[in-house]
Amino acid sequence: MAFISSEMISCILLSFLISFIEGRFDYHYVTCGSTLKLFNPYHNIRLHSHDVKYGSGSGQQSVTGVEASDDHNSYWQVIGKTGKQCERGQPIKCGQTIRLLHLNTNRNLHSHHFQSPLSRNLEVTAFGENGVGDEGDHWVIICSGNYWDRNQKVRIKNVVTENYLHVTGDTFGRPIHGQKEICAYPSPSELNYWQAAEGIFIKPSESPVPTVRTPAHDEF
């Protein structure tokens, strides 16, 4: 009998919830503790990672963009910055610093001053062990209004490099053939807008209630 890891079980359960729970939830904000996919509308891809290391630069875990909407390696959990509590279910403020934890590998979305492999912008990786990394894991949500609205396009800016999470359109060959390069770019652009897509969103209450997001642009 094949061994099934706890990580695989968690991903299966998450996929099950998203596929079968009907969202009857009128709260429109991304909240602490929510697990979601991030969609880049310009290139029609979702932010993705997997246990494949870059062959150059830092050699850390690669972060890419994929078109598939049903890949469980595209889930990220919204958590607070290191050393600061982010109360479960509280909406993320515009200008707030957060971390994005890759659900399947427990590494944080990260950037630093290594060059990205294709475009030679700044590299974006998944870094740390069990969610413990460094200052390069911190990202600021750039949006209008008071809170990160799930229907709103936002930019995500790295605290250390002050560059934006970005999709160049450059495409990798093997071993991640067809996936798009994700990098950090120095200025705002249509290519570095992101939007909350599929996920389980936590309501701000004493007993958080999950809700499913199924955006209009996707058949999930």
C-alpha positions in Angstrom: 0.0 0.0 0.0 1.4 3.4 -1.0 2.3 5.8 1.8 0.4 9.1 1.8 2.1 12.0 3.5 0.3 14.4 5.9 1.0 17.2 3.4 -0.8 15.3 0.7 -3.7 14.6 3.0 -4.0 18.3 3.9 -4.0 19.3 0.2 -6.6 16.7 -0.6 -8.8 17.9 2.2 -8.4 21.5 1.1 -9.3 20.7 -2.5 -12.3 18.8 -1.2 -13.5 21.8 0.8 -13.1 24.2 -2.0 -14.8 21.9 -4.5 -17.8 21.0 -2.3 -18.5 23.9 0.2 -20.9 26.5 -1.3 -19.9 30.0 -0.3 -22.7 32.0 1.3 -20.5 34.8 2.5 -20.8 38.5 1.9 -17.5 39.5 3.5 -15.3 40.9 0.7 -11.9 41.2 2.3 -8.8 39.0 2.4 -8.2 38.1 6.1 -5.4 36.7 8.3 -5.3 32.9 8.2 -7.0 32.7 4.8 -5.6 30.3 2.2 -5.9 31.5 -1.4 -4.5 31.5 -4.9 -3.1 34.7 -6.3 -4.1 35.5 -9.9 -2.2 37.7 -12.3 -4.9 39.0 -14.7 -2.4 40.3 -17.4 -0.8 36.8 -18.0 -3.8 34.7 -16.7 -1.6 32.7 -14.3 -1.6 31.8 -10.6 1.4 32.2 -8.3 2.9 28.7 -7.8 5.7 26.9 -6.1 7.0 23.3 -5.7 10.1 21.6 -4.3 12.2 22.4 -7.3 15.3 24.5 -6.8 16.7 27.2 -9.1 19.7 26.0 -11.0 21.3 29.5 -10.7 21.2 32.4 -8.3 20.4 31.5 -4.8 19.5 27.9 -5.5 16.4 28.3 -3.3 13.0 26.8 -4.1 11.6 28.2 -7.3 8.4 30.3 -7.6 6.6 30.3 -10.9 3.3 31.1 -12.6 1.0 28.4 -13.9 -2.3 28.6 -16.0 -3.9 25.6 -14.3 -6.6 26.6 -11.8 -6.6 23.2 -10.0 -3.0 22.8 -9.0 -2.7 22.3 -5.2 0.8 23.8 -5.3 -0.7 27.2 -5.9 -2.1 27.7 -2.4 -0.7 30.4 -0.1 -1.7 31.2 3.5 -1.8 34.8 4.7 0.1 35.2 7.9 1.6 38.1 9.9 5.0 39.5 9.7 7.7 37.9 11.9 7.1 38.6 15.6 3.8 40.3 15.1 0.5 38.7 15.7 -2.0 38.6 12.9 -5.3 37.7 14.4 -7.2 35.0 12.5 -10.0 36.4 10.5 -9.0 40.1 10.7 -9.0 41.9 7.3 -5.6 42.8 5.8 -5.2 46.6 5.7 -3.9 48.4 2.6 -0.2 49.1 3.5 0.0 46.2 5.9 3.1 44.0 6.0 2.4 40.2 5.7 4.0 36.9 4.8 2.6 34.4 2.3 3.3 30.9 3.4 3.4 28.2 0.6 1.0 25.6 2.0 2.5 22.5 0.5 6.2 23.2 1.4 5.9 25.5 4.5 8.2 28.1 2.9 7.6 31.8 2.7 7.3 33.9 -0.5 10.7 35.6 -0.5 12.9 38.0 -2.5 16.4 39.4 -2.3 19.1 40.8 -4.5 20.0 37.8 -6.5 19.1 38.1 -10.2 16.1 36.2 -11.6 17.2 33.4 -14.1 15.4 34.6 -17.2 14.7 38.4 -17.1 17.6 39.4 -14.8 15.3 41.3 -12.6 15.3 40.2 -8.9 14.7 36.6 -8.0 11.6 35.5 -6.1 11.8 32.2 -4.2 10.1 30.2 -1.4 12.4 30.3 1.6 12.7 29.1 5.2 11.8 26.0 7.1 8.3 25.5 8.6 7.5 29.2 8.0 10.7 30.5 9.7 12.7 32.7 7.3 14.0 36.3 7.3 13.2 39.9 6.5 13.0 39.1 2.8 9.8 37.2 3.5 7.9 40.4 4.3 5.6 41.9 1.6 3.4 45.0 1.7 -0.1 45.0 0.2 -0.5 48.0 -2.0 -4.2 48.8 -2.6 -6.7 51.6 -2.5 -9.2 52.0 0.3 -8.8 50.7 3.8 -8.6 46.9 3.3 -7.5 44.3 0.7 -10.8 43.7 -1.1 -11.0 40.2 -2.8 -12.4 41.8 -5.9 -9.7 44.4 -6.2 -6.4 44.3 -8.0 -3.5 44.9 -5.7 0.3 45.1 -5.9 2.6 43.2 -3.5 5.8 44.9 -2.7 8.9 43.4 -1.0 10.1 45.2 2.1 13.8 44.5 1.6 14.2 45.2 -2.1 11.2 47.6 -2.5 10.4 45.8 -5.7 7.0 44.5 -6.8 5.9 40.9 -7.3 5.9 40.7 -11.1 5.3 38.4 -14.1 7.6 39.1 -17.1 6.0 36.6 -19.5 9.3 34.7 -19.9 8.8 30.9 -19.9 11.0 28.2 -18.4 12.1 25.0 -20.1 12.9 21.8 -18.2 12.3 20.7 -15.5 9.4 23.2 -15.1 8.5 23.5 -18.8 5.9 26.0 -19.7 5.8 27.8 -16.4 6.2 31.6 -16.2 9.0 33.3 -14.5 8.0 35.3 -11.3 10.4 38.0 -10.4 10.6 41.3 -8.4 10.4 44.5 -10.5 11.4 48.0 -9.5 8.3 50.0 -10.6 4.5 49.6 -10.8 3.2 48.0 -14.0 0.1 46.3 -15.4 2.2 43.1 -15.2 2.4 43.3 -11.4 -1.2 43.4 -10.5 -2.6 40.5 -8.5 -6.1 39.4 -7.4 -7.4 36.9 -4.9 -8.8 33.9 -6.6 -9.8 30.4 -5.3 -9.4 29.8 -1.6 -10.8 29.4 1.8 -11.4 32.8 3.4 -11.8 33.2 7.2 -14.6 35.4 8.5 -13.7 37.8 11.4 -15.6 36.1 14.3 -14.9 34.1 17.4 -15.6 31.0 15.5 -14.1 31.5 12.0 -16.3 30.2 9.2 -14.6 29.3 5.9 -15.9 30.5 2.6 -15.1 29.5 -0.9 -14.0 31.9 -3.5 -14.8 30.9 -7.1 -14.0 33.9 -9.4 -15.9 34.7 -12.5 -12.8 34.3 -14.7 -12.3 30.7 -13.8 -14.2 27.4 -14.0 -13.2 25.6 -10.9 
